[in-house]
Amino acid sequence: MGILSWIIFGLIAGILAKWIMPGNNSSGIIMTVILAIVGAVVGGYISTFFGMGKVDGFNFGSFIIAVVGAIIFLFVYHKISNQ
């Protein structure tokens, strides 16, 4: 997939992750979505590296991996930034 496709895919997954992620958000919506995009891409790389799933396009499995990666990335960021 091209980089533009990854950004769009990560944006959609990031918005969904932000909607799922509970708690007070000290950063703005734009920063949160950017962090979620990064988390979605990192989640895709990690899942491919460990053989848990291949991110090979716009499909349901890739979307779930991207959302989980974004949620984990947002969770870690909020834990680090609130200390």
Backbone atoms as SQL, in Angstrom:
CREATE TABLE atoms (id INTEGER PRIMARY KEY, chain TEXT, resi INTEGER, resn TEXT, atom TEXT, x REAL, y REAL, z REAL);
INSERT INTO atoms VALUES
  (1, 'A', 1, 'MET', 'N', 0.840, -1.180, 0.000),
  (2, 'A', 1, 'MET', 'CA', 0.000, 0.000, 0.000),
  (3, 'A', 1, 'MET', 'C', 0.874, 1.228, 0.000),
  (4, 'A', 2, 'GLY', 'N', 0.397, 2.249, -0.642),
  (5, 'A', 2, 'GLY', 'CA', 1.132, 3.499, -0.659),
  (6, 'A', 2, 'GLY', 'C', 1.026, 4.227, 0.664),
  (7, 'A', 3, 'ILE', 'N', 1.893, 5.180, 0.872),
  (8, 'A', 3, 'ILE', 'CA', 1.935, 5.908, 2.139),
  (9, 'A', 3, 'ILE', 'C', 0.650, 6.692, 2.365),
  (10, 'A', 4, 'LEU', 'N', 0.053, 7.221, 1.297),
  (11, 'A', 4, 'LEU', 'CA', -1.207, 7.952, 1.439),
  (12, 'A', 4, 'LEU', 'C', -2.326, 7.028, 1.911),
  (13, 'A', 5, 'SER', 'N', -2.332, 5.822, 1.392),
  (14, 'A', 5, 'SER', 'CA', -3.332, 4.841, 1.842),
  (15, 'A', 5, 'SER', 'C', -3.145, 4.499, 3.313),
  (16, 'A', 6, 'TRP', 'N', -1.891, 4.365, 3.737),
  (17, 'A', 6, 'TRP', 'CA', -1.615, 4.070, 5.149),
  (18, 'A', 6, 'TRP', 'C', -2.077, 5.215, 6.037),
  (19, 'A', 7, 'ILE', 'N', -1.875, 6.447, 5.597),
  (20, 'A', 7, 'ILE', 'CA', -2.283, 7.596, 6.398),
  (21, 'A', 7, 'ILE', 'C', -3.805, 7.638, 6.526),
  (22, 'A', 8, 'ILE', 'N', -4.509, 7.418, 5.432),
  (23, 'A', 8, 'ILE', 'CA', -5.968, 7.417, 5.471),
  (24, 'A', 8, 'ILE', 'C', -6.470, 6.276, 6.339),
  (25, 'A', 9, 'PHE', 'N', -5.894, 5.098, 6.170),
  (26, 'A', 9, 'PHE', 'CA', -6.266, 3.927, 6.971),
  (27, 'A', 9, 'PHE', 'C', -5.992, 4.193, 8.448),
  (28, 'A', 10, 'GLY', 'N', -4.841, 4.751, 8.758),
  (29, 'A', 10, 'GLY', 'CA', -4.494, 5.079, 10.136),
  (30, 'A', 10, 'GLY', 'C', -5.381, 6.168, 10.709),
  (31, 'A', 11, 'LEU', 'N', -5.801, 7.113, 9.872),
  (32, 'A', 11, 'LEU', 'CA', -6.691, 8.172, 10.321),
  (33, 'A', 11, 'LEU', 'C', -8.045, 7.609, 10.759),
  (34, 'A', 12, 'ILE', 'N', -8.589, 6.729, 9.954),
  (35, 'A', 12, 'ILE', 'CA', -9.872, 6.111, 10.296),
  (36, 'A', 12, 'ILE', 'C', -9.732, 5.263, 11.561),
  (37, 'A', 13, 'ALA', 'N', -8.697, 4.465, 11.618),
  (38, 'A', 13, 'ALA', 'CA', -8.464, 3.631, 12.805),
  (39, 'A', 13, 'ALA', 'C', -8.176, 4.504, 14.022),
  (40, 'A', 14, 'GLY', 'N', -7.472, 5.593, 13.828),
  (41, 'A', 14, 'GLY', 'CA', -7.147, 6.499, 14.921),
  (42, 'A', 14, 'GLY', 'C', -8.363, 7.193, 15.495),
  (43, 'A', 15, 'ILE', 'N', -9.266, 7.614, 14.631),
  (44, 'A', 15, 'ILE', 'CA', -10.489, 8.249, 15.111),
  (45, 'A', 15, 'ILE', 'C', -11.324, 7.249, 15.901),
  (46, 'A', 16, 'LEU', 'N', -11.403, 6.030, 15.410),
  (47, 'A', 16, 'LEU', 'CA', -12.141, 4.996, 16.135),
  (48, 'A', 16, 'LEU', 'C', -11.468, 4.683, 17.474),
  (49, 'A', 17, 'ALA', 'N', -10.147, 4.623, 17.500),
  (50, 'A', 17, 'ALA', 'CA', -9.426, 4.354, 18.743),
  (51, 'A', 17, 'ALA', 'C', -9.649, 5.478, 19.747),
  (52, 'A', 18, 'LYS', 'N', -9.679, 6.699, 19.276),
  (53, 'A', 18, 'LYS', 'CA', -9.926, 7.838, 20.166),
  (54, 'A', 18, 'LYS', 'C', -11.334, 7.756, 20.736),
  (55, 'A', 19, 'TRP', 'N', -12.279, 7.315, 19.939),
  (56, 'A', 19, 'TRP', 'CA', -13.652, 7.182, 20.400),
  (57, 'A', 19, 'TRP', 'C', -13.768, 6.081, 21.454),
  (58, 'A', 20, 'ILE', 'N', -12.994, 5.003, 21.285),
  (59, 'A', 20, 'ILE', 'CA', -13.019, 3.882, 22.226),
  (60, 'A', 20, 'ILE', 'C', -12.233, 4.197, 23.492),
  (61, 'A', 21, 'MET', 'N', -11.150, 4.935, 23.371),
  (62, 'A', 21, 'MET', 'CA', -10.234, 5.203, 24.481),
  (63, 'A', 21, 'MET', 'C', -10.907, 6.041, 25.565),
  (64, 'A', 22, 'PRO', 'N', -11.021, 5.508, 26.772),
  (65, 'A', 22, 'PRO', 'CA', -11.677, 6.259, 27.847),
  (66, 'A', 22, 'PRO', 'C', -10.734, 7.261, 28.502),
  (67, 'A', 23, 'GLY', 'N', -11.301, 8.119, 29.315),
  (68, 'A', 23, 'GLY', 'CA', -10.493, 9.008, 30.136),
  (69, 'A', 23, 'GLY', 'C', -10.412, 10.422, 29.609),
  (70, 'A', 24, 'ASN', 'N', -9.792, 11.267, 30.430),
  (71, 'A', 24, 'ASN', 'CA', -9.609, 12.664, 30.093),
  (72, 'A', 24, 'ASN', 'C', -8.448, 12.809, 29.120),
  (73, 'A', 25, 'ASN', 'N', -8.647, 13.568, 28.083),
  (74, 'A', 25, 'ASN', 'CA', -7.626, 13.747, 27.062),
  (75, 'A', 25, 'ASN', 'C', -7.043, 15.143, 27.212),
  (76, 'A', 26, 'SER', 'N', -5.780, 15.220, 27.629),
  (77, 'A', 26, 'SER', 'CA', -5.153, 16.518, 27.836),
  (78, 'A', 26, 'SER', 'C', -4.641, 17.135, 26.534),
  (79, 'A', 27, 'SER', 'N', -4.393, 16.313, 25.527),
  (80, 'A', 27, 'SER', 'CA', -3.944, 16.842, 24.243),
  (81, 'A', 27, 'SER', 'C', -5.151, 17.132, 23.363),
  (82, 'A', 28, 'GLY', 'N', -4.952, 17.920, 22.341),
  (83, 'A', 28, 'GLY', 'CA', -6.034, 18.272, 21.437),
  (84, 'A', 28, 'GLY', 'C', -6.398, 17.126, 20.511),
  (85, 'A', 29, 'ILE', 'N', -7.465, 17.303, 19.783),
  (86, 'A', 29, 'ILE', 'CA', -7.947, 16.256, 18.885),
  (87, 'A', 29, 'ILE', 'C', -6.962, 15.973, 17.759),
  (88, 'A', 30, 'ILE', 'N', -6.309, 17.014, 17.247),
  (89, 'A', 30, 'ILE', 'CA', -5.359, 16.811, 16.145),
  (90, 'A', 30, 'ILE', 'C', -4.157, 16.005, 16.624),
  (91, 'A', 31, 'MET', 'N', -3.628, 16.355, 17.790),
  (92, 'A', 31, 'MET', 'CA', -2.484, 15.604, 18.344),
  (93, 'A', 31, 'MET', 'C', -2.886, 14.173, 18.649),
  (94, 'A', 32, 'THR', 'N', -4.083, 13.983, 19.166),
  (95, 'A', 32, 'THR', 'CA', -4.549, 12.635, 19.479),
  (96, 'A', 32, 'THR', 'C', -4.686, 11.792, 18.227),
  (97, 'A', 33, 'VAL', 'N', -5.233, 12.363, 17.168),
  (98, 'A', 33, 'VAL', 'CA', -5.384, 11.622, 15.914),
  (99, 'A', 33, 'VAL', 'C', -4.026, 11.315, 15.303),
  (100, 'A', 34, 'ILE', 'N', -3.082, 12.246, 15.383),
  (101, 'A', 34, 'ILE', 'CA', -1.733, 11.990, 14.868),
  (102, 'A', 34, 'ILE', 'C', -1.080, 10.844, 15.643),
  (103, 'A', 35, 'LEU', 'N', -1.206, 10.866, 16.956),
  (104, 'A', 35, 'LEU', 'CA', -0.667, 9.772, 17.777),
  (105, 'A', 35, 'LEU', 'C', -1.342, 8.446, 17.436),
  (106, 'A', 36, 'ALA', 'N', -2.628, 8.483, 17.189),
  (107, 'A', 36, 'ALA', 'CA', -3.347, 7.259, 16.840),
  (108, 'A', 36, 'ALA', 'C', -2.916, 6.732, 15.474),
  (109, 'A', 37, 'ILE', 'N', -2.646, 7.623, 14.526),
  (110, 'A', 37, 'ILE', 'CA', -2.140, 7.194, 13.215),
  (111, 'A', 37, 'ILE', 'C', -0.797, 6.491, 13.392),
  (112, 'A', 38, 'VAL', 'N', 0.079, 7.087, 14.181),
  (113, 'A', 38, 'VAL', 'CA', 1.383, 6.465, 14.440),
  (114, 'A', 38, 'VAL', 'C', 1.194, 5.106, 15.104),
  (115, 'A', 39, 'GLY', 'N', 0.286, 5.038, 16.071),
  (116, 'A', 39, 'GLY', 'CA', 0.016, 3.773, 16.744),
  (117, 'A', 39, 'GLY', 'C', -0.526, 2.715, 15.805),
  (118, 'A', 40, 'ALA', 'N', -1.382, 3.120, 14.861),
  (119, 'A', 40, 'ALA', 'CA', -1.925, 2.177, 13.895),
  (120, 'A', 40, 'ALA', 'C', -0.831, 1.610, 12.999),
  (121, 'A', 41, 'VAL', 'N', 0.047, 2.462, 12.543),
  (122, 'A', 41, 'VAL', 'CA', 1.155, 2.012, 11.680),
  (123, 'A', 41, 'VAL', 'C', 2.112, 1.119, 12.470),
  (124, 'A', 42, 'VAL', 'N', 2.439, 1.525, 13.692),
  (125, 'A', 42, 'VAL', 'CA', 3.330, 0.711, 14.532),
  (126, 'A', 42, 'VAL', 'C', 2.684, -0.637, 14.840),
  (127, 'A', 43, 'GLY', 'N', 1.392, -0.633, 15.125),
  (128, 'A', 43, 'GLY', 'CA', 0.680, -1.888, 15.373),
  (129, 'A', 43, 'GLY', 'C', 0.741, -2.816, 14.171),
  (130, 'A', 44, 'GLY', 'N', 0.631, -2.261, 12.975),
  (131, 'A', 44, 'GLY', 'CA', 0.743, -3.070, 11.763),
  (132, 'A', 44, 'GLY', 'C', 2.121, -3.679, 11.604),
  (133, 'A', 45, 'TYR', 'N', 3.150, -2.878, 11.872),
  (134, 'A', 45, 'TYR', 'CA', 4.514, -3.399, 11.763),
  (135, 'A', 45, 'TYR', 'C', 4.784, -4.487, 12.809),
  (136, 'A', 46, 'ILE', 'N', 4.344, -4.258, 14.036),
  (137, 'A', 46, 'ILE', 'CA', 4.594, -5.225, 15.104),
  (138, 'A', 46, 'ILE', 'C', 3.867, -6.538, 14.845),
  (139, 'A', 47, 'SER', 'N', 2.609, -6.458, 14.412),
  (140, 'A', 47, 'SER', 'CA', 1.861, -7.694, 14.161),
  (141, 'A', 47, 'SER', 'C', 2.461, -8.484, 13.009),
  (142, 'A', 48, 'THR', 'N', 2.960, -7.802, 12.001),
  (143, 'A', 48, 'THR', 'CA', 3.614, -8.486, 10.893),
  (144, 'A', 48, 'THR', 'C', 4.928, -9.114, 11.353),
  (145, 'A', 49, 'PHE', 'N', 5.671, -8.388, 12.190),
  (146, 'A', 49, 'PHE', 'CA', 6.952, -8.876, 12.680),
  (147, 'A', 49, 'PHE', 'C', 6.786, -10.151, 13.501),
  (148, 'A', 50, 'PHE', 'N', 5.773, -10.189, 14.367),
  (149, 'A', 50, 'PHE', 'CA', 5.553, -11.354, 15.217),
  (150, 'A', 50, 'PHE', 'C', 4.689, -12.421, 14.566),
  (151, 'A', 51, 'GLY', 'N', 4.270, -12.208, 13.350),
  (152, 'A', 51, 'GLY', 'CA', 3.510, -13.206, 12.621),
  (153, 'A', 51, 'GLY', 'C', 2.068, -13.354, 13.075),
  (154, 'A', 52, 'MET', 'N', 1.534, -12.361, 13.762),
  (155, 'A', 52, 'MET', 'CA', 0.154, -12.440, 14.247),
  (156, 'A', 52, 'MET', 'C', -0.860, -12.133, 13.153),
  (157, 'A', 53, 'GLY', 'N', -0.442, -11.481, 12.144),
  (158, 'A', 53, 'GLY', 'CA', -1.350, -11.130, 11.058),
  (159, 'A', 53, 'GLY', 'C', -0.618, -10.295, 10.047),
  (160, 'A', 54, 'LYS', 'N', -0.943, -10.499, 8.817),
  (161, 'A', 54, 'LYS', 'CA', -0.291, -9.746, 7.761),
  (162, 'A', 54, 'LYS', 'C', -1.188, -8.584, 7.367),
  (163, 'A', 55, 'VAL', 'N', -0.628, -7.397, 7.406),
  (164, 'A', 55, 'VAL', 'CA', -1.365, -6.213, 6.996),
  (165, 'A', 55, 'VAL', 'C', -1.135, -6.066, 5.499),
  (166, 'A', 56, 'ASP', 'N', -2.153, -6.412, 4.743),
  (167, 'A', 56, 'ASP', 'CA', -1.964, -6.456, 3.290),
  (168, 'A', 56, 'ASP', 'C', -3.035, -5.694, 2.520),
  (169, 'A', 57, 'GLY', 'N', -3.611, -4.698, 3.120),
  (170, 'A', 57, 'GLY', 'CA', -4.593, -3.896, 2.402),
  (171, 'A', 57, 'GLY', 'C', -5.746, -3.524, 3.303),
  (172, 'A', 58, 'PHE', 'N', -6.749, -2.952, 2.698),
  (173, 'A', 58, 'PHE', 'CA', -7.933, -2.545, 3.446),
  (174, 'A', 58, 'PHE', 'C', -8.838, -3.743, 3.657),
  (175, 'A', 59, 'ASN', 'N', -8.643, -4.441, 4.750),
  (176, 'A', 59, 'ASN', 'CA', -9.520, -5.551, 5.108),
  (177, 'A', 59, 'ASN', 'C', -9.778, -5.504, 6.612),
  (178, 'A', 60, 'PHE', 'N', -10.690, -6.319, 7.066),
  (179, 'A', 60, 'PHE', 'CA', -11.119, -6.269, 8.457),
  (180, 'A', 60, 'PHE', 'C', -9.991, -6.598, 9.427),
  (181, 'A', 61, 'GLY', 'N', -9.182, -7.609, 9.122),
  (182, 'A', 61, 'GLY', 'CA', -8.067, -7.982, 9.997),
  (183, 'A', 61, 'GLY', 'C', -7.060, -6.861, 10.152),
  (184, 'A', 62, 'SER', 'N', -6.724, -6.212, 9.058),
  (185, 'A', 62, 'SER', 'CA', -5.784, -5.095, 9.105),
  (186, 'A', 62, 'SER', 'C', -6.366, -3.929, 9.900),
  (187, 'A', 63, 'PHE', 'N', -7.663, -3.726, 9.755),
  (188, 'A', 63, 'PHE', 'CA', -8.312, -2.640, 10.476),
  (189, 'A', 63, 'PHE', 'C', -8.289, -2.889, 11.979),
  (190, 'A', 64, 'ILE', 'N', -8.555, -4.111, 12.398),
  (191, 'A', 64, 'ILE', 'CA', -8.524, -4.450, 13.823),
  (192, 'A', 64, 'ILE', 'C', -7.113, -4.269, 14.382),
  (193, 'A', 65, 'ILE', 'N', -6.113, -4.708, 13.646),
  (194, 'A', 65, 'ILE', 'CA', -4.724, -4.547, 14.083),
  (195, 'A', 65, 'ILE', 'C', -4.386, -3.072, 14.225),
  (196, 'A', 66, 'ALA', 'N', -4.820, -2.254, 13.283),
  (197, 'A', 66, 'ALA', 'CA', -4.542, -0.817, 13.333),
  (198, 'A', 66, 'ALA', 'C', -5.233, -0.165, 14.528),
  (199, 'A', 67, 'VAL', 'N', -6.474, -0.532, 14.798),
  (200, 'A', 67, 'VAL', 'CA', -7.203, 0.053, 15.923),
  (201, 'A', 67, 'VAL', 'C', -6.566, -0.362, 17.248),
  (202, 'A', 68, 'VAL', 'N', -6.211, -1.627, 17.392),
  (203, 'A', 68, 'VAL', 'CA', -5.573, -2.090, 18.630),
  (204, 'A', 68, 'VAL', 'C', -4.226, -1.401, 18.821),
  (205, 'A', 69, 'GLY', 'N', -3.447, -1.267, 17.768),
  (206, 'A', 69, 'GLY', 'CA', -2.172, -0.561, 17.859),
  (207, 'A', 69, 'GLY', 'C', -2.351, 0.890, 18.269),
  (208, 'A', 70, 'ALA', 'N', -3.373, 1.546, 17.724),
  (209, 'A', 70, 'ALA', 'CA', -3.638, 2.940, 18.066),
  (210, 'A', 70, 'ALA', 'C', -4.084, 3.075, 19.518),
  (211, 'A', 71, 'ILE', 'N', -4.924, 2.156, 19.990),
  (212, 'A', 71, 'ILE', 'CA', -5.382, 2.205, 21.382),
  (213, 'A', 71, 'ILE', 'C', -4.207, 2.016, 22.337),
  (214, 'A', 72, 'ILE', 'N', -3.354, 1.054, 22.045),
  (215, 'A', 72, 'ILE', 'CA', -2.187, 0.809, 22.902),
  (216, 'A', 72, 'ILE', 'C', -1.258, 2.021, 22.902),
  (217, 'A', 73, 'PHE', 'N', -1.017, 2.595, 21.729),
  (218, 'A', 73, 'PHE', 'CA', -0.128, 3.756, 21.627),
  (219, 'A', 73, 'PHE', 'C', -0.706, 4.943, 22.394),
  (220, 'A', 74, 'LEU', 'N', -2.005, 5.190, 22.268),
  (221, 'A', 74, 'LEU', 'CA', -2.638, 6.280, 23.012),
  (222, 'A', 74, 'LEU', 'C', -2.584, 6.035, 24.517),
  (223, 'A', 75, 'PHE', 'N', -2.811, 4.797, 24.936),
  (224, 'A', 75, 'PHE', 'CA', -2.761, 4.454, 26.348),
  (225, 'A', 75, 'PHE', 'C', -1.373, 4.727, 26.930),
  (226, 'A', 76, 'VAL', 'N', -0.339, 4.278, 26.250),
  (227, 'A', 76, 'VAL', 'CA', 1.037, 4.478, 26.733),
  (228, 'A', 76, 'VAL', 'C', 1.365, 5.968, 26.754),
  (229, 'A', 77, 'TYR', 'N', 0.985, 6.694, 25.710),
  (230, 'A', 77, 'TYR', 'CA', 1.257, 8.132, 25.663),
  (231, 'A', 77, 'TYR', 'C', 0.598, 8.867, 26.830),
  (232, 'A', 78, 'HIS', 'N', -0.655, 8.543, 27.128),
  (233, 'A', 78, 'HIS', 'CA', -1.364, 9.206, 28.214),
  (234, 'A', 78, 'HIS', 'C', -0.771, 8.841, 29.570),
  (235, 'A', 79, 'LYS', 'N', -0.313, 7.617, 29.738),
  (236, 'A', 79, 'LYS', 'CA', 0.320, 7.222, 31.004),
  (237, 'A', 79, 'LYS', 'C', 1.653, 7.962, 31.201),
  (238, 'A', 80, 'ILE', 'N', 2.399, 8.119, 30.119),
  (239, 'A', 80, 'ILE', 'CA', 3.694, 8.806, 30.212),
  (240, 'A', 80, 'ILE', 'C', 3.506, 10.305, 30.411),
  (241, 'A', 81, 'SER', 'N', 2.567, 10.907, 29.697),
  (242, 'A', 81, 'SER', 'CA', 2.402, 12.353, 29.755),
  (243, 'A', 81, 'SER', 'C', 1.707, 12.839, 31.025),
  (244, 'A', 82, 'ASN', 'N', 0.987, 11.983, 31.716),
  (245, 'A', 82, 'ASN', 'CA', 0.274, 12.381, 32.935),
  (246, 'A', 82, 'ASN', 'C', 1.094, 12.189, 34.198),
  (247, 'A', 83, 'GLN', 'N', 2.324, 11.778, 34.102),
  (248, 'A', 83, 'GLN', 'CA', 3.148, 11.575, 35.304),
  (249, 'A', 83, 'GLN', 'C', 4.024, 12.743, 35.572);
